[in-house]
Amino acid sequence: MSAANVAIIGAGPAGLMAAEAAAQGGAQVDVYDGMPSAGRKFLLAGRGGLNLTHSEPFEPFASRFGERRAQVEPWLRAFGPEQLRAWAQQLGVSTFVGSSGRVFPSEMKAAPLLRAWLHRLRAAGVRLHMRHRWTGWTDAGALRFSTPEGEHHTTPDALVLALGGASWPRLGSDGSWQALLAQRGVQLAPLAPANCGFDVQGGWSEHFASRFAGQPFKSVAIRFSDASGRSFERKGEFVATAGGVEGSLVYAASALLRDEIARSGHATFSLDLLPARSAVDVAAQVSHPRGARSLSSHLKSRLGIEGIKMALLHELLPKEVLAQPQRLAAAIKNLPVTLSAARPIDEAISSAGGVRFDSLDADLMLRELPGVFCAGEMLDWEAPTGGYLLTACMASGRTAGTAAARRG
Protein backbone atom coordinates (compact mmCIF):
# COMPACT_ATOMS: atom_id res chain seq x y z
CA MET A 1 0.00 0.00 0.00
CA SER A 2 1.39 3.42 -0.96
CA ALA A 3 1.58 6.31 1.48
CA ALA A 4 -1.65 8.24 1.70
CA ASN A 5 -1.82 11.87 0.68
CA VAL A 6 -3.83 13.54 3.43
CA ALA A 7 -5.22 17.07 3.28
CA ILE A 8 -6.07 18.86 6.52
CA ILE A 9 -8.28 21.94 6.33
CA GLY A 10 -7.90 24.08 9.43
CA ALA A 11 -4.61 24.95 11.14
CA GLY A 12 -5.94 25.17 14.67
CA PRO A 13 -5.13 22.69 17.46
CA ALA A 14 -7.36 19.91 16.09
CA GLY A 15 -6.04 20.31 12.55
CA LEU A 16 -2.39 20.49 13.55
CA MET A 17 -2.77 17.43 15.76
CA ALA A 18 -4.46 15.60 12.88
CA ALA A 19 -1.50 16.56 10.70
CA GLU A 20 0.97 15.27 13.26
CA ALA A 21 -0.88 11.97 13.68
CA ALA A 22 -1.22 11.49 9.91
CA ALA A 23 2.47 12.19 9.36
CA GLN A 24 3.38 9.73 12.11
CA GLY A 25 1.21 7.21 10.26
CA GLY A 26 3.38 7.62 7.17
CA ALA A 27 1.13 9.94 5.18
CA GLN A 28 2.14 12.88 3.05
CA VAL A 29 0.35 15.78 4.70
CA ASP A 30 -0.79 19.19 3.45
CA VAL A 31 -2.47 21.64 5.83
CA TYR A 32 -4.65 24.42 4.41
CA ASP A 33 -6.03 27.46 6.24
CA GLY A 34 -7.69 30.67 5.15
CA MET A 35 -5.76 32.81 7.63
CA PRO A 36 -2.26 34.23 7.08
CA SER A 37 -0.70 32.06 9.79
CA ALA A 38 -1.42 28.91 11.77
CA GLY A 39 -2.91 28.63 15.24
CA ARG A 40 -4.29 32.15 15.53
CA LYS A 41 -7.08 31.25 17.97
CA PHE A 42 -4.59 29.10 19.89
CA LEU A 43 -2.35 32.15 20.31
CA LEU A 44 -5.23 34.40 21.33
CA ALA A 45 -6.42 31.87 23.91
CA GLY A 46 -2.91 31.85 25.35
CA ARG A 47 -2.63 35.57 25.95
CA GLY A 48 -3.78 35.20 29.52
CA GLY A 49 -1.79 31.99 30.05
CA LEU A 50 -2.52 28.99 27.85
CA ASN A 51 -4.75 26.56 29.75
CA LEU A 52 -3.68 23.29 28.10
CA THR A 53 -5.64 20.79 30.12
CA HIS A 54 -6.78 19.90 33.64
CA SER A 55 -5.12 17.74 36.26
CA GLU A 56 -8.21 16.14 37.80
CA PRO A 57 -8.57 12.31 37.59
CA PHE A 58 -9.87 10.81 34.37
CA GLU A 59 -13.38 10.00 35.64
CA PRO A 60 -14.37 13.56 36.61
CA PHE A 61 -12.48 14.88 33.58
CA ALA A 62 -14.53 12.70 31.22
CA SER A 63 -17.76 13.64 33.00
CA ARG A 64 -17.29 17.29 31.92
CA PHE A 65 -18.46 16.34 28.44
CA GLY A 66 -21.98 15.61 29.65
CA GLU A 67 -24.29 14.00 27.13
CA ARG A 68 -21.41 13.56 24.66
CA ARG A 69 -19.15 11.68 27.05
CA ALA A 70 -19.71 8.35 25.29
CA GLN A 71 -18.48 9.84 22.01
CA VAL A 72 -15.59 11.86 23.42
CA GLU A 73 -14.19 9.37 25.93
CA PRO A 74 -12.51 7.06 23.37
CA TRP A 75 -10.46 10.01 22.06
CA LEU A 76 -9.42 10.92 25.59
CA ARG A 77 -8.40 7.39 26.50
CA ALA A 78 -6.04 7.41 23.53
CA PHE A 79 -4.77 10.96 24.12
CA GLY A 80 -5.91 12.48 27.38
CA PRO A 81 -4.56 15.03 29.85
CA GLU A 82 -1.46 13.04 30.85
CA GLN A 83 -0.55 12.32 27.23
CA LEU A 84 -1.04 15.98 26.36
CA ARG A 85 1.37 17.08 29.07
CA ALA A 86 3.90 14.50 27.90
CA TRP A 87 3.46 15.74 24.33
CA ALA A 88 4.20 19.32 25.42
CA GLN A 89 7.27 18.12 27.30
CA GLN A 90 8.53 16.43 24.12
CA LEU A 91 8.30 19.83 22.44
CA GLY A 92 10.50 21.26 25.19
CA VAL A 93 7.63 22.94 27.01
CA SER A 94 7.25 21.98 30.66
CA THR A 95 3.91 22.42 32.41
CA PHE A 96 2.64 23.07 35.91
CA VAL A 97 -0.63 22.63 37.79
CA GLY A 98 -2.20 25.85 39.02
CA SER A 99 -4.13 26.27 42.26
CA SER A 100 -7.41 25.51 40.44
CA GLY A 101 -6.06 22.25 39.01
CA ARG A 102 -5.67 23.74 35.56
CA VAL A 103 -2.49 22.92 33.65
CA PHE A 104 -0.39 25.66 32.01
CA PRO A 105 2.95 25.91 30.21
CA SER A 106 5.61 27.00 32.69
CA GLU A 107 6.17 30.23 30.73
CA MET A 108 2.39 30.86 30.63
CA LYS A 109 2.64 31.53 26.88
CA ALA A 110 1.25 29.82 23.79
CA ALA A 111 3.76 31.16 21.25
CA PRO A 112 6.81 29.06 22.27
CA LEU A 113 4.75 25.87 22.16
CA LEU A 114 3.23 26.72 18.78
CA ARG A 115 6.62 27.60 17.30
CA ALA A 116 8.13 24.32 18.47
CA TRP A 117 5.12 22.39 17.20
CA LEU A 118 5.18 23.97 13.74
CA HIS A 119 8.94 23.37 13.52
CA ARG A 120 8.45 19.68 14.31
CA LEU A 121 5.60 19.37 11.81
CA ARG A 122 7.66 20.92 9.03
CA ALA A 123 10.60 18.68 9.92
CA ALA A 124 8.24 15.71 9.52
CA GLY A 125 7.39 16.86 6.01
CA VAL A 126 4.06 18.53 6.72
CA ARG A 127 3.40 21.34 4.23
CA LEU A 128 1.40 24.36 5.39
CA HIS A 129 -0.57 26.41 2.87
CA MET A 130 -1.84 29.68 4.34
CA ARG A 131 -4.43 32.03 2.78
CA HIS A 132 -6.14 29.02 1.23
CA ARG A 133 -9.86 29.34 1.96
CA TRP A 134 -11.81 26.18 1.27
CA THR A 135 -14.86 26.77 -0.94
CA GLY A 136 -16.03 23.18 -1.47
CA TRP A 137 -15.55 20.58 -4.17
CA THR A 138 -15.34 20.79 -7.94
CA ASP A 139 -17.70 18.76 -10.10
CA ALA A 140 -14.88 16.25 -10.49
CA GLY A 141 -14.54 15.86 -6.72
CA ALA A 142 -11.37 17.89 -6.18
CA LEU A 143 -11.04 20.25 -3.21
CA ARG A 144 -11.43 23.87 -4.24
CA PHE A 145 -9.53 26.68 -2.52
CA SER A 146 -9.59 30.43 -3.02
CA THR A 147 -6.05 31.85 -2.74
CA PRO A 148 -4.35 35.19 -3.47
CA GLU A 149 -2.93 33.56 -6.62
CA GLY A 150 -6.33 32.33 -7.79
CA GLU A 151 -8.29 29.10 -7.42
CA HIS A 152 -6.38 25.99 -6.37
CA HIS A 153 -7.58 22.38 -6.72
CA THR A 154 -6.24 19.20 -5.14
CA THR A 155 -7.45 15.61 -4.84
CA PRO A 156 -6.05 13.87 -1.74
CA ASP A 157 -6.61 10.29 -0.68
CA ALA A 158 -8.16 11.47 2.58
CA LEU A 159 -9.38 14.76 4.00
CA VAL A 160 -9.62 15.92 7.61
CA LEU A 161 -11.88 18.90 8.23
CA ALA A 162 -10.96 20.81 11.40
CA LEU A 163 -12.78 24.07 10.71
CA GLY A 164 -13.85 25.11 14.19
CA GLY A 165 -17.25 26.35 15.26
CA ALA A 166 -18.59 29.86 14.73
CA SER A 167 -17.47 31.77 17.81
CA TRP A 168 -14.34 33.42 16.38
CA PRO A 169 -15.21 34.65 12.86
CA ARG A 170 -12.36 37.17 12.76
CA LEU A 171 -9.91 34.30 13.30
CA GLY A 172 -11.51 32.08 10.67
CA SER A 173 -14.03 30.12 12.75
CA ASP A 174 -17.15 31.47 11.08
CA GLY A 175 -19.18 28.28 10.50
CA SER A 176 -19.31 28.80 6.73
CA TRP A 177 -18.53 25.10 6.25
CA GLN A 178 -22.06 24.18 7.34
CA ALA A 179 -23.61 24.89 3.94
CA LEU A 180 -20.91 22.90 2.12
CA LEU A 181 -21.51 19.79 4.24
CA ALA A 182 -25.30 20.14 4.30
CA GLN A 183 -25.26 20.08 0.49
CA ARG A 184 -23.56 16.68 0.71
CA GLY A 185 -26.20 15.25 3.03
CA VAL A 186 -24.24 15.52 6.28
CA GLN A 187 -26.50 15.82 9.34
CA LEU A 188 -25.80 18.98 11.35
CA ALA A 189 -27.00 20.29 14.70
CA PRO A 190 -27.46 24.08 14.68
CA LEU A 191 -24.45 25.95 16.04
CA ALA A 192 -25.10 27.72 19.32
CA PRO A 193 -23.02 29.77 21.77
CA ALA A 194 -21.18 27.85 24.49
CA ASN A 195 -19.14 29.18 27.41
CA CYS A 196 -21.07 32.36 26.88
CA GLY A 197 -22.55 35.29 28.73
CA PHE A 198 -26.26 36.05 29.14
CA ASP A 199 -28.65 38.98 29.26
CA VAL A 200 -30.65 39.38 32.45
CA GLN A 201 -34.38 39.66 32.01
CA GLY A 202 -35.31 43.30 31.57
CA GLY A 203 -31.67 44.38 31.70
CA TRP A 204 -29.96 46.10 34.60
CA SER A 205 -31.08 49.52 35.74
CA GLU A 206 -29.02 52.44 34.45
CA HIS A 207 -27.76 52.99 38.00
CA PHE A 208 -26.50 49.43 38.39
CA ALA A 209 -25.07 49.14 34.86
CA SER A 210 -23.21 52.44 34.97
CA ARG A 211 -21.56 51.68 38.29
CA PHE A 212 -20.96 47.96 38.25
CA ALA A 213 -20.59 46.70 34.67
CA GLY A 214 -17.24 44.96 34.48
CA GLN A 215 -17.00 44.30 38.21
CA PRO A 216 -16.76 40.75 39.59
CA PHE A 217 -18.97 38.86 42.00
CA LYS A 218 -16.31 37.07 44.04
CA SER A 219 -16.74 34.05 46.34
CA VAL A 220 -20.30 33.24 45.29
CA ALA A 221 -22.10 30.07 44.24
CA ILE A 222 -24.62 29.28 41.53
CA ARG A 223 -27.29 26.57 41.70
CA PHE A 224 -29.53 25.64 38.81
CA SER A 225 -31.77 22.72 37.85
CA ASP A 226 -33.54 22.42 34.52
CA ALA A 227 -36.87 20.85 33.64
CA SER A 228 -35.27 17.53 32.71
CA GLY A 229 -33.56 17.14 36.08
CA ARG A 230 -30.05 18.15 35.09
CA SER A 231 -28.47 20.28 37.78
CA PHE A 232 -25.48 22.50 38.42
CA GLU A 233 -23.98 23.75 41.68
CA ARG A 234 -20.56 25.33 42.01
CA LYS A 235 -18.62 28.06 43.78
CA GLY A 236 -16.53 30.61 41.95
CA GLU A 237 -16.88 34.07 40.51
CA PHE A 238 -18.40 35.85 37.54
CA VAL A 239 -18.73 39.39 36.19
CA ALA A 240 -21.58 41.82 35.67
CA THR A 241 -21.85 43.19 32.13
CA ALA A 242 -23.77 46.20 30.87
CA GLY A 243 -26.85 44.04 30.45
CA GLY A 244 -26.20 40.73 32.11
CA VAL A 245 -23.56 38.33 33.37
CA GLU A 246 -20.50 36.48 32.09
CA GLY A 247 -17.33 34.90 33.45
CA SER A 248 -16.04 31.50 34.52
CA LEU A 249 -18.86 30.47 36.87
CA VAL A 250 -21.54 31.49 34.36
CA TYR A 251 -19.65 29.76 31.53
CA ALA A 252 -19.57 26.53 33.52
CA ALA A 253 -23.37 26.57 33.75
CA SER A 254 -23.96 28.00 30.29
CA ALA A 255 -25.01 24.78 28.51
CA LEU A 256 -27.87 24.15 30.96
CA LEU A 257 -28.88 27.82 31.04
CA ARG A 258 -28.82 28.16 27.25
CA ASP A 259 -30.88 25.01 26.72
CA GLU A 260 -33.44 26.06 29.33
CA ILE A 261 -33.87 29.45 27.66
CA ALA A 262 -34.39 27.67 24.34
CA ARG A 263 -37.12 25.52 25.93
CA SER A 264 -38.99 28.04 28.04
CA GLY A 265 -37.80 31.49 27.04
CA HIS A 266 -35.92 32.17 30.27
CA ALA A 267 -33.74 30.52 32.92
CA THR A 268 -33.48 31.42 36.61
CA PHE A 269 -30.47 30.44 38.65
CA SER A 270 -30.06 30.76 42.39
CA LEU A 271 -27.16 32.91 43.56
CA ASP A 272 -25.63 32.39 46.99
CA LEU A 273 -23.78 35.57 47.88
CA LEU A 274 -22.13 33.98 50.95
CA PRO A 275 -21.54 30.26 50.27
CA ALA A 276 -19.00 30.01 53.10
CA ARG A 277 -21.61 30.95 55.71
CA SER A 278 -24.60 28.91 56.76
CA ALA A 279 -28.17 30.07 56.32
CA VAL A 280 -28.60 30.05 60.11
CA ASP A 281 -25.57 32.28 60.62
CA VAL A 282 -26.64 34.70 57.89
CA ALA A 283 -30.13 34.94 59.36
CA ALA A 284 -28.71 35.63 62.81
CA GLN A 285 -26.40 38.35 61.54
CA VAL A 286 -29.06 40.07 59.44
CA SER A 287 -31.51 39.96 62.36
CA HIS A 288 -29.01 41.46 64.79
CA PRO A 289 -30.25 44.89 65.95
CA ARG A 290 -28.67 47.61 63.82
CA GLY A 291 -29.82 50.67 65.67
CA ALA A 292 -29.38 53.85 63.65
CA ARG A 293 -27.07 52.26 61.09
CA SER A 294 -28.20 52.00 57.49
CA LEU A 295 -28.91 48.58 56.00
CA SER A 296 -25.76 48.85 53.88
CA SER A 297 -23.60 49.62 56.90
CA HIS A 298 -25.25 46.82 58.86
CA LEU A 299 -24.68 44.14 56.18
CA LYS A 300 -21.12 45.31 55.63
CA SER A 301 -20.20 45.12 59.29
CA ARG A 302 -22.04 41.88 60.10
CA LEU A 303 -21.50 39.90 56.86
CA GLY A 304 -18.99 41.77 54.72
CA ILE A 305 -21.61 42.41 52.04
CA GLU A 306 -20.78 45.61 50.16
CA GLY A 307 -20.17 46.99 46.70
CA ILE A 308 -21.64 44.99 43.86
CA LYS A 309 -23.23 42.39 46.15
CA MET A 310 -25.10 45.06 48.10
CA ALA A 311 -26.08 46.77 44.85
CA LEU A 312 -27.48 43.53 43.46
CA LEU A 313 -29.71 43.08 46.50
CA HIS A 314 -31.12 46.56 45.92
CA GLU A 315 -31.42 45.82 42.19
CA LEU A 316 -33.37 42.59 42.49
CA LEU A 317 -35.28 42.75 45.78
CA PRO A 318 -38.42 44.77 46.53
CA LYS A 319 -38.13 47.27 49.37
CA GLU A 320 -40.44 45.20 51.56
CA VAL A 321 -38.04 42.22 51.36
CA LEU A 322 -35.05 44.41 52.22
CA ALA A 323 -36.98 45.59 55.28
CA GLN A 324 -37.69 42.06 56.59
CA PRO A 325 -34.56 40.41 58.10
CA GLN A 326 -35.64 36.80 57.60
CA ARG A 327 -36.65 37.28 53.97
CA LEU A 328 -33.51 39.30 53.27
CA ALA A 329 -31.32 36.61 54.83
CA ALA A 330 -33.00 33.96 52.70
CA ALA A 331 -32.38 36.06 49.59
CA ILE A 332 -28.69 36.47 50.42
CA LYS A 333 -28.39 32.68 50.35
CA ASN A 334 -30.82 32.11 47.49
CA LEU A 335 -31.17 35.13 45.22
CA PRO A 336 -33.05 34.40 41.97
CA VAL A 337 -31.39 35.82 38.85
CA THR A 338 -33.47 35.44 35.67
CA LEU A 339 -31.79 35.34 32.27
CA SER A 340 -33.60 36.02 29.00
CA ALA A 341 -31.05 35.21 26.28
CA ALA A 342 -27.56 33.95 25.61
CA ARG A 343 -25.21 36.48 24.11
CA PRO A 344 -24.53 36.11 20.35
CA ILE A 345 -22.31 33.26 19.20
CA ASP A 346 -19.58 35.58 17.96
CA GLU A 347 -19.11 36.79 21.55
CA ALA A 348 -18.86 33.26 22.97
CA ILE A 349 -15.66 31.46 23.88
CA SER A 350 -16.76 28.37 21.97
CA SER A 351 -19.78 26.90 20.22
CA ALA A 352 -22.01 23.88 20.56
CA GLY A 353 -23.65 21.97 17.75
CA GLY A 354 -22.09 20.94 14.46
CA VAL A 355 -21.60 17.62 12.70
CA ARG A 356 -23.85 15.06 14.39
CA PHE A 357 -22.20 11.89 15.61
CA ASP A 358 -24.81 9.84 13.77
CA SER A 359 -23.09 11.05 10.60
CA LEU A 360 -19.69 9.73 11.75
CA ASP A 361 -18.13 6.34 12.33
CA ALA A 362 -15.80 5.53 15.25
CA ASP A 363 -12.84 6.99 13.33
CA LEU A 364 -14.72 10.28 12.85
CA MET A 365 -15.20 9.59 9.13
CA LEU A 366 -18.37 10.92 7.52
CA ARG A 367 -20.64 8.07 6.48
CA GLU A 368 -21.94 10.15 3.57
CA LEU A 369 -18.42 11.03 2.39
CA PRO A 370 -15.97 8.11 2.69
CA GLY A 371 -12.43 9.36 3.21
CA VAL A 372 -13.57 12.64 4.76
CA PHE A 373 -13.01 12.97 8.52
CA CYS A 374 -14.03 15.70 10.96
CA ALA A 375 -12.33 16.86 14.14
CA GLY A 376 -12.42 19.52 16.80
CA GLU A 377 -15.06 22.08 17.63
CA MET A 378 -17.04 21.54 14.41
CA LEU A 379 -18.34 18.28 15.92
CA ASP A 380 -21.57 18.28 17.95
CA TRP A 381 -20.13 18.42 21.46
CA GLU A 382 -19.13 21.06 23.95
CA ALA A 383 -17.05 21.38 27.10
CA PRO A 384 -16.49 23.97 29.82
CA THR A 385 -13.40 26.12 30.01
CA GLY A 386 -10.56 24.77 32.12
CA GLY A 387 -8.57 22.86 29.50
CA TYR A 388 -11.33 20.39 28.63
CA LEU A 389 -12.18 21.92 25.25
CA LEU A 390 -8.58 22.14 24.06
CA THR A 391 -7.70 18.63 25.22
CA ALA A 392 -10.65 17.05 23.43
CA CYS A 393 -10.07 19.10 20.27
CA MET A 394 -6.52 17.81 20.06
CA ALA A 395 -7.54 14.26 20.95
CA SER A 396 -10.20 14.25 18.23
CA GLY A 397 -7.64 15.52 15.74
CA ARG A 398 -5.33 12.68 16.66
CA THR A 399 -8.14 10.14 16.15
CA ALA A 400 -9.09 11.55 12.75
CA GLY A 401 -5.51 12.00 11.53
CA THR A 402 -4.48 8.49 12.51
CA ALA A 403 -7.45 7.02 10.61
CA ALA A 404 -6.88 9.29 7.59
CA ALA A 405 -3.32 8.00 7.22
CA ARG A 406 -4.69 4.52 6.66
CA ARG A 407 -6.53 5.58 3.49
CA GLY A 408 -3.50 5.11 1.19
Buried (B, 14 or more C-beta within 10 A) or exposed (E): EEEBBBBBBBBBBBBBBBBBBBBBBBBBBBBBBBBEEBBBBBBEBBEEBBBBBBBBEEEEBBEBBBEBEEBBBEBBEEBBBEBBBEBBEEBEBEBEBEEEBBBBBEBBBBBBBBEBBBEBBEEEEBEBBBBBBBBEBEEEEEBBBBBEEEEBEBEBBBBBBBBBBBBBEEBBBBBBBBEBBEEEEBBBBEBBBBBBBBBBBEEBEEEBBEBBBEEBBEBBBBBBBBEEEBEBBBEBBBBBBEBBBBBBBBBBBBBBBBBBBEEEEBBBBBBBBBBEBEBEBBBBBBBEEBEEEEBBBBBBBBBEBEBBBBBBBBBBBEEEBBEBBEBBBBBBBEBEBEBBBBBEBBEBBBBBBBBEBEBBEEEBBBEEBEBBBBBBBBBBBBBBBBBBBBBBBBBBBBBBBBBBBBBB
